[in-house]
């Protein structure tokens, strides 16, 4: 679970760093990073939901 949270936070950080203008990329890389960020957020949400249902 901790690894999933870390990779989610890193992907969010990368996307925001791009939007703040600290680095540039091709449009295909931008789209890929955005969808990876969404996937990681979804994955952490699923795991959190499973944890909450067990309690």
N, C-alpha and C positions, 0 to 999 in steps of 0.2 A: 504494500500500500504506500509506503513512504517513497519508493522509487517512482511510482505513478504520479504522486503529488509533485515530486521534484522535476520530472520531465515536463509536466504540465506547466509549472511555473516558469521553467526555462523557455518553453515554446511561447508562452504569453509574453515574456520579457523580450524575446527576439522580434516578435511581431510589433510590439510597441516601440522598440528601438528603431525599427524601420520607419514607422509612422512619425517618429520624432526627428528623423532625418540623419541618424548617425551612420547609416550605411545604405547602399543602393543595391538593387538586384533586378534581374530580368523579371518580366511579368509572370513567367511560368514558375519561377522560384517563389515569388510573392504569393501566388495562388496556392502553391503546394504547402508553404508554411502556414498559411491561414487555415487550410483544411486539416492539417496535422494538429494545429492548436485546438480546433473544434473537436476533433476525434479524441484527443487527450482529455479535454474537459468532460466530454461525454463518458469516457472510460472511468474517470475518477467519480463522477456522479453515480454511475452504476455500482461501483464498489462501496460508496458511502451508503447508498440505498440498501445494499445487501447487509451491511453492518447494522443499520438502523432496524431492519426487520428481524434480526436475530435477537435483539434486546427486548 
